Amino acid sequence: MKHLAKLGAAATAAALIVSVTGCGASTTSNSGTANSATANGSTTGGSSSEPTLVLATSADYKPYEFHDTSSGQDKIVGFDIDVANAIAQQLHFKVKIVDMNFDGLIAALQAKRADFVIAGMTPTADRKKSVDFSDVYYQAENVVITKKGKNITSMNDLKGDKVAVQLGSIQENAAKAIPNVKLDSLDTIPTVVQEVLSNRADAAVIENTVATGYIKNNPQLQLNKIAGMTENGSAIAFPKGSQWTQKFDTAIEKMKQDGELQQMANKWFGGGQ
Ligand code: ARG
């Protein structure tokens, strides 16, 4: 619950408005499939008069965005995709998903190869020089993943260690501050975790919201909480000066007020965080 940024009390009146505006769309916003694109970039849902916005993401970040092949089809799904689809439904646009490495997302916006990025991305001062951000829609904090048996309580405990991180992430920046660190920067989160599993790295710095899934599935791994870690929000990024930023903020605010965002968080993060 505390991960939802600025979540107001549920306003039932706002919930009513959502169900009315949702009328024209083919599916409900929290079904997980409305307007969603298959991994090869085709779009579904919405009416033909609606504009199509290109959503760029890095679908290596379960449960925010990841490839789901369980239906026999490669689909990008997750919390962020549900959030994007719900916004698309409110603002009447179709979504085309483009998947790329996290490190390329900001450049894709700057080159206008995407209309928006939703990728669990934290709105840092540095990134704000290059792109605009929506309001924060979810919170996370950094943790350290190691093999079982270590006792890491501060980043300094990793002094001189080989530390795996995702290239271009704020976790990479955080790891750079560790004295004598051997930085192991990789393109995707599964490969970052694999470095620890296969003892090629001593530790990985990852957000708690993503780390818990790997801990659950890999009993040989341990999640180490770091004292005094500040929270990192996730926000949606846009090319500078985009006309969509304000509209997305209005849609996000409505979803905070009417509880739709909380419902999606419960669905993908289990609610108890
Ligand atoms: N919140 C972190 C950042 O903004 C990590 C995000 C990684 N997202 C992803 N889809 N791999 O740097």
Residues whose N, C-alpha, C, O or C-beta is under 5 A from the ligand:
A	BS01	LIG	S58 D60 Y61 F102 A119 G120 M121 T122 G168 S169 I170 Q171
